[in-house]
Amino acid sequence: MVNSDSRYPCGSSLVVWGVVAWGFVASTCLAGVARADSADDAFERVIRPLLIEHCHACHAGDEAKGGLRLDSRAALLHGGDSGPAIAPGQPALDNLLIRAVNQTDGLEMPPDGRLAQGQIDALVAWVAAGAPWPDSPDVPSPPQAPRQPAIDPLPPDSPVLSSALQFWLRADALALDDGAAVAVWPDASGHGRDASATKGIRPDGQGLPGTFVRESTITRRPAVRFTTATGYASSPSLPVPVEGDKAVTLAVVVNLRPHETGPPFEGILGVGDPANPGNDPGRPLAAVLQINRAENHALRFAGGWMNDASAGDGSFKPSFGRPTLVIAVKQPGPIRTTTRLFIDGREVRPPSGELEGRDGIPDLRHRTDIGVFLGKAVSWCGSIEGDVGEALVFDSALDDRQREGLEAWLGEKYALDLGGPHRPSPALYTAAERAHWAYQPLIDPPLPTVRDPAAAPTAIDRFLQVRLDALGLEPAVASRKRPERRALLERLGVDCRSLSSIDWLDAALCALAAQLLQSGVECRVYGEAASGLLLVPIDPSVGPA
C-alpha cells in the first residue's frame, strides 16, 4: 500500500527507483548470447581465419619457414628453429607468437605489415586462454607453477647496489625551470662525475646542452631532451673504475626517436675508447649502449670497430617513441657470450637465441679527452634524439636479483610496463574453466533469424526471442499493445516511504529527485529517460495497492 504521509517535502507520493542502466541490460543479454557461443565457435570465426590469411603462406605445410608451422595446436607447441610458438603457463605477451605479431625483439610477423591492433588483441586473449584448438586432442594443463615472490625494488643507492654505483644522472634531481638549458648534469652517485655539455669544454667537444623538460615523453616525468646536437661527458680525470676485462652494467631510461644524422650508430651511454684512431684493435676497447641503423636499428653492446654484441636486426626498433628501460650486463670474458641485453625487463636476443657479433675479450681503456659520455659528445660519437630520464653505470655485473630490483624501482618511478619476471605468474585453469563465456574474446555475432520480426524490432529482441523459442517460452506480455502505465510502474516502481527505514532519504535528496523526475514523468515508452537514468514517480491514484 502506498503511504502518502505529508512529512516528506517531495509533493505527492515520490518514488526514487534505482538506476536502470543500459550496460546492465546489454551485458545480461550478451551474456546469454556468449553462453550459446562456445570457445570453438570463437576460434572458427576469429582465430582460424586470421591464421590462414596472415600466417599460413609462410608457416603451413612441410616447407614452413623456420620450421615453424601454425596450422595445428601441436605444431604451435612444438615450434620451429626459435622454439615453441606458444608455451602454456607463460604470460601471453612473452609467447613467441605474440612477440612476433607485436614485432618486438627483432621479430616481424607477418613480414608485409603489422596486424591490426584488434587482431593482435584477439590472439593475445586466445593464447591467454590456453590457445584452445577445436580439432586438436585436449592437452592437459601443466601443473600450477609456484607464484614468484614479489620483486623488491632496489634504488641505485640502496645498500645492495651503492658499492657498485659509479655514475648516476637523474633528471628529477635537476632544480631548473621547465625549458632551461642543462649545461651541467650533476652526478648523483656521490663520486663527482658530473656530465657537462662538451662544446667549448672538451677537446673536439661537439655536444650542446640539452633542455630540461618537467613533463617529458617518459610518462610525463622529468627528463633532459636531446637533439642530434646534444652531447655530454664527464671529466677524464675521474674515470669510472672499469678497465681491461672488468665487469660492467649500463642502464638508461629513455624515450627516443629515430633519426638519420650520421654516423649510422647512435651512442646512448658509454665508457672507454670505441674510436681508437688508426685501425681496428681486434678487441673491444669500450662499453657502449648503442643503436645500429645498419641493422635496422639493432640494440648493441658496442666495443668499437664492430667488436660488438648485437641483439639482432631491428631489436630496438619497436622501442622508439615509447618510454623504455634498457640495461646491459657484461661479465668478464668474450663480449658476445658474456653480455646480456634487457629491454623493459625482458632479455632480448636474436631468433637464434644467442647475441650476434665478434667474440673478442674486452680490453677497456679510458680516453684522455672524455670520461663517461652520452649522445654527440665528440665528433666520432653517434647522436641520439629524444628524452633521457636516467643514466647509470655500475662497476660490476649485476646479478638477476640486483638487476630485477633496479628494474622494479625504475619501473615504479617511471610507470613503465615491464615484462619478464615483473609480470605476475599466470593462474592456470582447466579446459572447462577456460571455456567459460566470460573469458572468451569479444565477437560481433550475426543477428539470428526470428519467426516474427515484427515482435523483435531490435537486435536484443531477436536474441531474446530465439532463446525464448528454444526454451518453449512465450513473452510475459503476450499482447503487443503498449502496457498500461500502472503495469509499467508495478515493474519498475518502489515507494521509498514503504521501506522500513528511510532516515537516509533527506529533504535535499527528495528535492533533487523531484527535479530529475520531470524527465521520467513525461516518458511514454518503457525505458526512455534522460541520461540513461529512469526515476519513476508513483502517484497514489495509480500505484500498486
C-alpha positions as CSV (number, residue, x, y, z in Angstrom):
1,M,0.0,0.0,0.0
2,V,1.3,3.5,-0.9
3,N,2.0,5.8,2.0
4,S,1.1,9.4,1.3
5,D,2.4,10.8,4.6
6,S,2.9,14.5,4.1
7,R,6.0,14.7,6.3
8,Y,8.2,14.4,3.3
9,P,8.7,17.6,1.2
10,C,8.5,15.9,-2.2
11,G,4.9,16.7,-3.1
12,S,2.7,13.8,-3.7
13,S,4.0,10.3,-3.1
14,L,7.5,10.2,-4.5
15,V,9.4,7.1,-5.5
16,V,13.1,7.1,-6.3
17,W,13.6,3.9,-8.2
18,G,17.3,2.8,-8.5
19,V,19.2,3.2,-11.7
20,V,18.2,1.2,-14.8
21,A,21.5,1.0,-16.6
22,W,21.8,0.1,-20.3
23,G,25.1,-1.5,-19.6
24,F,23.4,-4.0,-17.2
25,V,20.7,-4.8,-19.8
26,A,23.2,-5.2,-22.6
27,S,25.6,-7.3,-20.6
28,T,22.9,-9.6,-19.4
29,C,21.6,-10.2,-22.9
30,L,25.0,-10.6,-24.4
31,A,26.0,-13.0,-21.6
32,G,23.2,-15.2,-22.8
33,V,24.5,-15.0,-26.4
34,A,28.0,-15.7,-25.3
35,R,26.9,-18.8,-23.3
36,A,25.4,-20.1,-26.5
37,D,28.6,-19.3,-28.4
38,S,31.4,-21.7,-27.5
39,A,35.1,-21.2,-27.5
40,D,35.2,-23.4,-30.6
41,D,32.9,-21.0,-32.4
42,A,35.0,-18.0,-31.5
43,F,38.1,-19.8,-32.7
44,E,36.5,-20.7,-36.0
45,R,35.2,-17.2,-36.6
46,V,38.2,-15.2,-35.5
47,I,41.4,-17.0,-34.9
48,R,41.5,-19.7,-37.6
49,P,40.7,-17.2,-40.5
50,L,43.3,-14.8,-39.1
51,L,46.0,-17.5,-39.1
52,I,45.0,-18.7,-42.6
53,E,45.0,-15.2,-44.1
54,H,48.2,-13.8,-42.5
55,C,50.3,-16.8,-41.4
56,H,49.8,-19.9,-43.5
57,A,51.6,-18.6,-46.6
58,C,54.9,-18.9,-44.7
59,H,54.0,-21.2,-41.8
60,A,52.0,-24.2,-43.0
61,G,52.8,-27.5,-44.6
62,D,56.1,-29.3,-44.9
63,E,58.0,-26.2,-46.3
64,A,57.2,-24.0,-43.4
65,K,59.6,-21.1,-42.9
66,G,62.0,-21.5,-40.0
67,G,60.5,-25.0,-39.4
68,L,57.5,-23.3,-37.7
69,R,54.0,-24.4,-38.6
70,L,50.9,-22.6,-37.4
71,D,48.3,-25.0,-38.7
72,S,47.7,-27.0,-35.6
73,R,48.0,-26.6,-31.8
74,A,50.6,-29.4,-31.7
75,A,52.7,-27.5,-34.2
76,L,52.4,-24.3,-32.2
77,L,53.6,-26.2,-29.1
78,H,56.4,-27.9,-30.9
79,G,57.6,-24.6,-32.6
80,G,60.4,-24.2,-35.0
81,D,64.0,-23.1,-35.1
82,S,63.4,-20.4,-32.5
83,G,61.5,-22.6,-30.1
84,P,57.8,-23.1,-29.2
85,A,55.4,-20.5,-30.6
86,I,53.2,-20.9,-27.5
87,A,54.1,-22.1,-24.0
88,P,51.1,-22.8,-21.7
89,G,51.6,-21.3,-18.3
90,Q,53.8,-18.5,-19.7
91,P,52.4,-14.9,-19.7
92,A,50.7,-14.4,-23.1
93,L,52.8,-11.4,-24.0
94,D,56.0,-13.5,-23.5
95,N,55.0,-16.2,-26.0
96,L,57.0,-16.2,-29.2
97,L,53.8,-16.0,-31.4
98,I,52.7,-12.8,-29.6
99,R,56.1,-11.2,-29.6
100,A,56.3,-11.9,-33.3
101,V,52.9,-10.2,-34.1
102,N,53.8,-7.4,-31.8
103,Q,57.0,-7.1,-33.8
104,T,59.3,-7.0,-30.7
105,D,62.8,-8.4,-30.1
106,G,63.5,-8.0,-33.8
107,L,60.7,-10.3,-34.9
108,E,58.2,-9.2,-37.6
109,M,55.2,-11.3,-38.4
110,P,53.6,-11.1,-40.9
111,P,56.5,-9.6,-42.9
112,D,54.3,-7.5,-45.1
113,G,53.0,-5.3,-42.3
114,R,51.8,-5.3,-38.7
115,L,48.4,-6.8,-37.9
116,A,45.5,-4.5,-36.8
117,Q,45.6,-4.0,-33.0
118,G,42.2,-5.7,-32.7
119,Q,43.6,-8.8,-34.4
120,I,46.6,-8.8,-32.0
121,D,44.3,-8.4,-29.0
122,A,42.3,-11.4,-30.2
123,L,45.4,-13.5,-30.5
124,V,46.6,-12.4,-27.0
125,A,43.3,-13.3,-25.5
126,W,43.3,-16.7,-27.3
127,V,46.8,-17.5,-26.1
128,A,46.0,-16.4,-22.6
129,A,43.0,-18.8,-22.6
130,G,45.4,-21.7,-23.4
131,A,45.1,-21.5,-27.2
132,P,42.1,-23.9,-27.5
133,W,42.0,-25.6,-30.9
134,P,38.8,-27.5,-31.7
135,D,40.2,-30.3,-33.8
136,S,43.2,-30.9,-31.6
137,P,43.3,-33.5,-28.8
138,D,42.8,-32.0,-25.4
139,V,46.2,-31.1,-23.9
140,P,46.1,-31.2,-20.1
141,S,47.1,-28.1,-18.3
142,P,50.6,-28.1,-16.8
143,P,50.8,-28.3,-13.1
144,Q,50.4,-25.0,-11.3
145,A,53.7,-23.1,-11.3
146,P,54.6,-21.6,-7.9
147,R,53.9,-17.9,-7.8
148,Q,57.1,-15.9,-8.0
149,P,57.7,-13.8,-4.9
150,A,57.3,-10.1,-5.4
151,I,60.5,-8.3,-6.6
152,D,61.7,-5.8,-4.0
153,P,62.5,-2.5,-5.7
154,L,66.2,-1.6,-5.3
155,P,67.1,2.1,-5.6
156,P,70.6,2.6,-7.1
157,D,71.9,4.0,-3.8
158,S,70.5,1.1,-1.7
159,P,73.0,-0.9,0.3
160,V,72.8,-3.8,-2.2
161,L,73.8,-1.6,-5.2
162,S,75.5,1.5,-3.8
163,S,79.0,0.0,-3.6
164,A,78.9,-0.7,-7.3
165,L,77.3,2.5,-8.4
166,Q,79.8,4.8,-10.1
167,F,77.7,7.2,-12.2
168,W,74.1,8.3,-11.9
169,L,72.4,11.0,-13.9
170,R,68.8,11.6,-12.8
171,A,66.6,14.3,-14.4
172,D,64.3,14.6,-11.4
173,A,67.2,15.9,-9.3
174,L,67.6,19.0,-11.5
175,A,66.4,22.2,-9.9
176,L,65.7,24.0,-13.1
177,D,62.8,25.8,-14.8
178,D,61.0,24.0,-17.5
179,G,62.7,24.6,-20.8
180,A,66.0,25.6,-19.2
181,A,69.3,24.6,-20.8
182,V,71.1,21.8,-18.9
183,A,74.8,22.8,-19.2
184,V,75.9,20.5,-16.3
185,W,74.0,17.4,-15.2
186,P,75.2,16.6,-11.7
187,D,76.3,13.0,-10.8
188,A,74.0,11.7,-8.0
189,S,76.3,8.7,-7.3
190,G,78.4,10.7,-4.9
191,H,81.6,10.3,-7.0
192,G,81.5,13.8,-8.6
193,R,81.4,12.6,-12.2
194,D,79.2,15.5,-13.3
195,A,78.4,15.4,-17.0
196,S,78.8,18.7,-19.0
197,A,77.9,19.7,-22.4
198,T,81.2,19.3,-24.3
199,K,81.2,22.0,-26.9
200,G,83.9,24.5,-25.9
201,I,84.8,22.5,-22.8
202,R,86.4,19.3,-24.1
203,P,88.9,18.8,-26.9
204,D,86.9,18.1,-30.1
205,G,83.8,18.8,-28.0
206,Q,80.6,18.8,-30.1
207,G,77.8,18.5,-27.6
208,L,75.4,21.3,-27.0
209,P,73.3,21.4,-23.8
210,G,70.0,19.5,-23.7
211,T,66.8,21.0,-22.4
212,F,65.1,20.3,-19.1
213,V,61.6,19.1,-19.6
214,R,59.4,18.8,-16.4
215,E,56.7,16.7,-18.1
216,S,58.6,14.7,-20.7
217,T,57.6,11.9,-23.1
218,I,58.7,9.5,-20.4
219,T,55.3,9.2,-18.8
220,R,55.4,12.9,-18.0
221,R,58.3,12.5,-15.7
222,P,61.2,15.0,-15.7
223,A,63.9,14.4,-18.4
224,V,66.6,16.0,-20.4
225,R,65.6,16.4,-24.0
226,F,68.4,15.6,-26.5
227,T,68.6,16.8,-30.1
228,T,71.1,15.3,-32.5
229,A,73.5,18.1,-31.5
230,T,73.3,17.3,-27.7
231,G,76.2,15.6,-26.0
232,Y,77.6,15.2,-22.5
233,A,80.7,13.8,-21.0
234,S,82.2,13.6,-17.5
235,S,85.8,14.5,-16.8
236,P,88.5,12.1,-17.9
237,S,90.4,12.9,-14.7
238,L,87.7,10.9,-12.8
239,P,87.3,7.7,-14.9
240,V,84.9,5.0,-13.6
241,P,86.9,2.0,-12.3
242,V,86.2,-0.2,-15.2
243,E,89.3,-1.3,-17.2
244,G,90.5,-4.3,-19.1
245,D,88.0,-7.1,-18.9
246,K,86.3,-5.9,-15.7
247,A,82.5,-6.4,-15.4
248,V,80.2,-3.5,-16.0
249,T,76.4,-2.7,-16.1
250,L,74.9,0.2,-18.0
251,A,71.3,1.3,-17.6
252,V,69.2,4.1,-19.1
253,V,65.5,5.2,-19.1
254,V,64.7,6.9,-22.4
255,N,62.1,7.7,-25.0
256,L,64.0,8.0,-28.2
257,R,63.0,8.9,-31.8
258,P,64.7,7.5,-34.9
259,H,66.8,10.0,-37.0
260,E,69.2,9.9,-39.9
261,T,72.0,12.1,-38.7
262,G,75.4,10.4,-39.2
263,P,77.3,8.4,-38.3
264,P,74.9,5.4,-38.6
265,F,75.1,4.4,-34.9
266,E,73.5,6.1,-32.0
267,G,75.5,6.2,-28.8
268,I,73.2,6.4,-25.8
269,L,75.6,5.8,-22.9
270,G,79.2,4.6,-22.9
271,V,82.7,4.4,-21.3
272,G,86.1,3.7,-22.8
273,D,87.6,4.3,-26.2
274,P,85.4,2.9,-29.1
275,A,87.1,5.1,-31.7
276,N,90.7,4.0,-31.3
277,P,92.0,6.3,-34.1
278,G,94.0,4.4,-36.7
279,N,92.8,0.9,-37.1
280,D,90.8,-2.0,-35.8
281,P,92.3,-3.1,-32.5
282,G,90.8,-6.6,-32.9
283,R,89.1,-6.5,-29.5
284,P,86.6,-4.3,-27.7
285,L,88.1,-1.2,-26.0
286,A,84.8,0.3,-24.7
287,A,81.4,-0.5,-23.3
288,V,78.6,1.4,-25.1
289,L,74.8,1.1,-25.3
290,Q,74.3,1.7,-28.9
291,I,71.6,1.6,-31.6
292,N,73.0,0.5,-35.0
293,R,70.9,1.8,-38.0
294,A,72.8,-0.5,-40.4
295,E,71.0,-3.4,-38.7
296,N,67.5,-1.8,-38.9
297,H,68.1,-0.2,-35.5
298,A,69.6,-3.1,-33.6
299,L,70.4,-2.8,-29.9
300,R,74.2,-3.4,-29.3
301,F,76.7,-3.5,-26.5
302,A,79.4,-2.0,-28.5
303,G,83.2,-2.2,-28.0
304,G,84.2,-0.2,-31.1
305,W,85.2,-1.1,-34.6
306,M,82.4,-3.7,-34.8
307,N,83.7,-5.6,-31.8
308,D,80.2,-5.7,-30.6
309,A,77.5,-7.9,-29.2
310,S,74.2,-7.4,-31.1
311,A,70.6,-8.3,-30.1
312,G,69.9,-8.7,-33.8
313,D,68.3,-6.9,-36.7
314,G,65.6,-4.5,-35.7
315,S,65.8,-5.4,-32.0
316,F,65.4,-1.8,-30.7
317,K,63.1,-0.5,-33.4
318,P,59.8,-1.3,-31.6
319,S,61.0,0.7,-28.6
320,F,61.2,4.0,-30.5
321,G,58.6,6.5,-29.4
322,R,57.8,5.0,-26.0
323,P,59.3,5.0,-22.5
324,T,61.9,2.3,-22.4
325,L,64.3,0.9,-19.8
326,V,67.5,-0.6,-21.3
327,I,70.1,-2.5,-19.3
328,A,73.3,-4.2,-20.5
329,V,75.1,-6.6,-18.1
330,K,78.6,-7.6,-19.0
331,Q,80.6,-10.4,-17.2
332,P,84.3,-10.8,-17.7
333,G,85.1,-12.9,-20.8
334,P,84.4,-12.8,-24.6
335,I,82.0,-9.9,-25.3
336,R,79.3,-11.8,-27.2
337,T,78.9,-14.8,-24.9
338,T,79.2,-12.8,-21.6
339,T,76.8,-10.0,-22.4
340,R,73.1,-9.9,-21.7
341,L,70.8,-7.1,-23.0
342,F,67.4,-6.3,-21.5
343,I,64.6,-4.0,-22.7
344,D,61.8,-3.3,-20.1
345,G,62.8,-6.4,-18.0
346,R,62.8,-8.8,-20.9
347,E,66.1,-10.3,-22.2
348,V,66.4,-9.6,-25.9
349,R,68.2,-11.9,-28.3
350,P,68.1,-12.7,-32.0
351,P,65.9,-15.6,-33.1
352,S,68.9,-17.9,-32.9
353,G,68.9,-17.4,-29.1
354,E,72.5,-16.0,-28.9
355,L,73.8,-12.5,-29.4
356,E,75.5,-11.8,-32.7
357,G,78.9,-10.4,-33.5
358,R,82.5,-10.9,-32.7
359,D,83.6,-12.6,-29.5
360,G,86.8,-10.9,-28.6
361,I,87.8,-10.4,-24.9
362,P,87.5,-6.7,-24.0
363,D,90.5,-4.6,-23.0
364,L,88.6,-1.5,-22.0
365,R,90.7,1.6,-21.7
366,H,89.9,5.2,-20.9
367,R,90.3,8.2,-23.2
368,T,92.2,11.4,-22.2
369,D,89.6,13.8,-23.6
370,I,86.3,12.5,-22.1
371,G,85.0,10.1,-19.4
372,V,81.5,8.7,-19.4
373,F,79.7,10.0,-22.5
374,L,76.1,10.4,-23.8
375,G,75.0,11.5,-27.3
376,K,77.1,13.7,-29.5
377,A,79.9,14.3,-27.0
378,V,82.8,14.4,-29.6
379,S,82.9,14.2,-33.4
380,W,83.1,10.4,-33.6
381,C,80.1,9.9,-31.3
382,G,76.7,9.0,-32.7
383,S,73.8,11.2,-31.9
384,I,70.5,10.4,-30.1
385,E,67.2,12.3,-30.2
386,G,64.6,12.2,-27.5
387,D,64.2,12.3,-23.7
388,V,66.6,10.8,-21.2
389,G,65.4,10.4,-17.6
390,E,68.1,8.3,-16.0
391,A,71.6,7.0,-16.8
392,L,73.6,4.7,-14.6
393,V,77.0,2.9,-14.7
394,F,77.9,0.1,-12.2
395,D,81.4,-1.4,-12.0
396,S,80.0,-4.9,-11.6
397,A,77.8,-7.3,-13.5
398,L,74.5,-7.0,-11.5
399,D,73.1,-10.5,-10.7
400,D,69.5,-11.2,-11.6
401,R,68.2,-10.2,-8.1
402,Q,70.0,-6.9,-8.3
403,R,69.0,-6.2,-11.9
404,E,65.4,-7.1,-11.3
405,G,65.3,-5.0,-8.2
406,L,66.7,-2.0,-10.1
407,E,64.2,-2.6,-12.9
408,A,61.4,-2.7,-10.4
409,W,62.5,0.6,-8.8
410,L,62.9,2.4,-12.1
411,G,59.7,0.8,-13.4
412,E,57.7,2.2,-10.5
413,K,59.4,5.6,-10.7
414,Y,58.6,6.0,-14.4
415,A,55.4,3.9,-14.6
416,L,56.9,1.5,-17.1
417,D,55.2,-1.6,-18.5
418,L,57.8,-4.2,-17.6
419,G,57.7,-7.8,-18.7
420,G,59.7,-10.9,-18.0
421,P,59.8,-11.7,-14.2
422,H,57.9,-8.5,-13.4
423,R,54.7,-9.8,-14.8
424,P,52.7,-11.8,-12.2
425,S,52.7,-15.6,-12.7
426,P,49.5,-16.6,-14.5
427,A,46.8,-18.6,-12.9
428,L,46.3,-21.9,-14.7
429,Y,42.8,-23.2,-15.4
430,T,41.3,-26.3,-16.6
431,A,39.9,-26.6,-20.2
432,A,36.4,-26.3,-18.9
433,E,37.2,-23.2,-16.9
434,R,39.0,-21.6,-19.9
435,A,35.9,-22.3,-22.0
436,H,33.6,-20.2,-19.7
437,W,31.9,-17.5,-21.7
438,A,33.3,-14.7,-19.5
439,Y,36.8,-15.4,-20.7
440,Q,36.1,-15.7,-24.5
441,P,37.2,-12.9,-26.9
442,L,34.5,-10.4,-27.7
443,I,32.8,-11.1,-31.0
444,D,30.1,-9.4,-33.2
445,P,27.7,-12.2,-33.9
446,P,25.3,-12.1,-36.8
447,L,21.7,-11.3,-36.0
448,P,19.6,-14.5,-35.7
449,T,16.6,-15.1,-37.9
450,V,13.4,-14.9,-35.9
451,R,10.0,-16.3,-36.6
452,D,8.2,-13.0,-36.0
453,P,10.4,-10.0,-37.0
454,A,7.6,-7.6,-36.0
455,A,7.7,-8.8,-32.4
456,A,11.5,-8.3,-32.3
457,P,12.2,-4.8,-33.6
458,T,15.7,-4.5,-32.0
459,A,18.8,-6.7,-32.1
460,I,18.4,-7.6,-28.4
461,D,14.8,-8.6,-29.0
462,R,16.0,-11.0,-31.7
463,F,18.4,-12.8,-29.4
464,L,15.8,-12.9,-26.7
465,Q,13.1,-14.3,-29.0
466,V,15.5,-17.1,-30.2
467,R,16.3,-18.0,-26.7
468,L,12.7,-18.0,-25.5
469,D,11.7,-20.2,-28.5
470,A,14.5,-22.6,-27.7
471,L,13.1,-22.9,-24.1
472,G,9.5,-23.1,-25.4
473,L,8.5,-19.9,-23.6
474,E,6.3,-17.0,-24.5
475,P,6.9,-13.4,-23.5
476,A,5.2,-12.5,-20.2
477,V,3.1,-9.9,-22.0
478,A,1.5,-11.7,-24.9
479,S,-0.3,-8.6,-26.2
480,R,1.6,-6.3,-28.5
481,K,-0.3,-3.3,-27.2
482,R,1.6,-0.9,-25.0
483,P,1.3,-2.0,-21.3
484,E,-0.7,0.3,-19.2
485,R,1.1,2.9,-17.1
486,R,0.1,1.0,-13.9
487,A,1.7,-2.2,-15.2
488,L,5.0,-0.4,-16.0
489,L,5.1,1.3,-12.6
490,E,4.5,-2.0,-10.9
491,R,7.5,-3.4,-12.7
492,L,9.8,-0.5,-12.0
493,G,8.5,1.4,-9.1
494,V,9.4,1.2,-5.4
495,D,7.9,3.7,-3.0
496,C,10.7,4.7,-0.7
497,R,8.3,5.5,2.0
498,S,7.1,1.9,2.1
499,L,10.6,0.9,3.3
500,S,11.1,0.1,6.9
501,S,13.8,2.7,7.4
502,I,14.2,5.9,5.3
503,D,16.3,8.1,7.6
504,W,18.9,8.4,4.8
505,L,16.3,9.9,2.4
506,D,16.6,13.6,3.5
507,A,14.9,16.6,2.1
508,A,17.8,17.5,-0.2
509,L,17.7,14.2,-1.9
510,C,14.0,14.4,-2.4
511,A,14.3,17.9,-3.9
512,L,16.9,16.7,-6.3
513,A,14.9,13.7,-7.2
514,A,11.8,15.8,-7.8
515,Q,13.8,17.7,-10.5
516,L,15.1,14.6,-12.1
517,L,11.6,13.0,-12.1
518,Q,10.3,15.6,-14.5
519,S,12.0,13.7,-17.4
520,G,10.8,10.4,-16.1
521,V,7.1,11.6,-15.7
522,E,7.0,12.5,-19.4
523,C,8.2,9.1,-20.6
524,R,5.6,7.4,-22.7
525,V,7.7,4.3,-23.6
526,Y,9.3,1.8,-21.3
527,G,12.9,2.7,-20.6
528,E,13.0,6.1,-22.1
529,A,14.7,8.7,-19.8
530,A,17.3,11.4,-19.9
531,S,21.0,10.5,-19.5
532,G,20.2,6.8,-19.1
533,L,18.6,7.3,-15.7
534,L,15.0,6.3,-15.1
535,L,13.4,7.7,-12.0
536,V,9.7,6.7,-11.8
537,P,7.2,8.5,-9.6
538,I,4.3,6.6,-8.2
539,D,1.1,8.5,-7.9
540,P,-1.1,7.1,-5.2
541,S,-4.0,7.0,-7.6
542,V,-2.3,4.6,-9.9
543,G,0.3,3.0,-7.7
544,P,0.2,-0.6,-6.6
545,A,-2.5,-1.4,-4.0
